[in-house]
Amino acid sequence: MRRSVFLFFVAMLCTQTSLASVAPPKVHIQSLGDLPVVVMTPYDEKANADTAVNAAFARAKKDGKRVLIDLGGNWCTDCIVLANVLELPEIKTFVGAHYEVVSVDVGRYDKNLQVQKRFGFGKRLEGVPSVLIANPDGTLVNRGHTAALIDARSMTPQGIANWLALWVK
């Protein structure tokens, strides 16, 4: 049984690694303890989410990028960690080259629910941050993996960079 579980995880790792068509950036810090805190409130609570998401899709179509929609709340530690990892220069450059990014405040799972519904999610997300990655035509490409960063505080910055690289076209 142990061997079959081990082989399953090795197969999953190989499958996920083969999804990446672009090498992730090499992150200069190794642990979140070294992460500078630049962003404390990554989500604009007064923003019009529909306008922001539509603008990101328009830019993505023009620039040939995918859209990265970060659904979260300013109360969420993992959301703040993710926002600060995204601000690391090497990750910011990488993400900017491949994605149009939009952050959407979901409050306490009671705001901007229409954004998640647009991609087939019901009233409740698995957790936040939930990261939706879509093609410019609106097709979600990371279905089944949108909650991968909900425990961002237990990941390394390089692990987050590696995950982001998986979805680059």
JOTANOR-V245086 format. One record per residue. PSI is psi in whole degrees, -180 to 180 (none if undefined). OMEGA is omega in degrees with one decimal (NA if undefined). NEAR is the number of other ideal C-beta (glycine too) atoms within 10 Angstrom. Layout:
# JOTANOR-V245086
<<PSI:OMEGA:NEAR> <PSI:OMEGA:NEAR>>
This chain:
# JOTANOR-V245086
<<-45:179.8:5> <-42:-179.1:6> <-41:-179.6:7> <-37:176.6:8> <-44:178.2:9> <-46:179.8:10> <-36:176.6:10> <-47:-179.2:10> <-36:175.8:10> <-43:179.0:10> <-42:178.6:10> <-42:179.2:10> <-44:179.1:10> <-41:178.8:9> <-47:-179.1:9> <-39:179.2:13> <-38:-177.7:11> <-16:177.4:9> <-30:-176.0:13> <121:177.8:15> <-11:-179.5:10> <137:178.5:14> <139:178.0:11> <158:176.1:19> <152:175.1:21> <118:-175.7:9> <134:-174.9:20> <-17:176.0:12> <146:-174.0:15> <-26:-177.0:10> <159:178.9:9> <-20:176.5:16> <-24:179.0:6> <1:-176.1:9> <122:174.9:17> <138:178.9:9> <108:-179.0:10> <-39:-174.9:11> <119:177.3:18> <-25:178.8:9> <84:-174.9:13> <-14:-174.7:22> <126:177.1:27> <107:-174.6:13> <-15:-179.1:10> <-2:-176.8:6> <151:173.2:14> <104:-174.2:11> <-41:-179.2:21> <-44:178.3:13> <-44:-179.0:10> <-43:179.7:18> <-44:178.9:22> <-39:177.9:12> <-39:178.2:13> <-41:177.9:23> <-38:177.9:19> <-43:177.4:13> <-40:-179.4:15> <-42:178.1:21> <-43:-178.7:14> <-41:-173.1:10> <-3:179.4:12> <35:-179.7:9> <171:170.3:21> <164:178.5:20> <132:176.0:23> <113:179.4:22> <117:179.8:27> <108:178.8:22> <122:-178.5:28> <-168:-179.8:27> <151:-178.5:21> <-13:177.3:16> <-12:-169.7:12> <117:179.6:21> <-43:-179.3:9> <-33:177.3:18> <-41:179.2:29> <-40:176.3:22> <-49:179.9:24> <-46:-180.0:25> <-39:-179.5:23> <-34:174.3:20> <-41:179.0:26> <-20:178.4:24> <-11:176.4:16> <134:-172.8:21> <-45:-177.4:10> <-35:178.2:15> <-40:178.8:21> <-43:178.2:14> <-45:179.8:11> <-50:-178.9:22> <-43:179.5:22> <-29:179.5:12> <-24:-172.5:12> <-18:-174.0:20> <152:162.2:22> <121:-172.8:23> <138:173.1:18> <130:176.8:23> <133:-177.4:22> <124:176.9:25> <120:177.1:23> <11:-179.4:23> <-132:174.5:14> <55:-177.4:9> <29:-178.3:14> <11:179.6:9> <149:173.5:16> <35:-179.7:19> <-21:179.4:18> <-27:179.9:11> <-49:179.8:20> <-35:178.9:21> <-32:178.1:11> <-27:-178.4:15> <15:173.0:16> <13:177.9:8> <141:-178.9:18> <-151:-175.0:8> <-21:-173.0:9> <127:172.6:9> <161:176.2:19> <-27:-178.8:10> <178:176.2:17> <149:0.8:24> <139:168.9:29> <130:-176.7:22> <118:178.4:24> <128:177.3:24> <124:-173.9:22> <152:171.0:24> <163:179.3:15> <-22:178.5:18> <0:177.5:8> <0:179.0:12> <123:178.4:11> <127:-177.0:18> <-14:-178.5:15> <35:177.5:18> <135:-178.2:13> <-7:-178.7:7> <14:-174.9:17> <-20:-178.5:22> <14:-175.2:15> <-23:-176.1:18> <14:-177.7:25> <-13:175.2:20> <45:-176.3:12> <-31:-177.9:26> <-16:178.6:15> <3:179.4:10> <165:171.8:19> <157:174.6:15> <-37:178.7:24> <-37:177.0:18> <-40:177.1:16> <-43:177.8:23> <-42:179.1:22> <-42:179.3:18> <-43:178.6:19> <-36:-179.5:24> <-24:-179.7:19> <-29:-170.1:19> <6:177.0:20> <137:-179.5:19> <none:NA:11>>
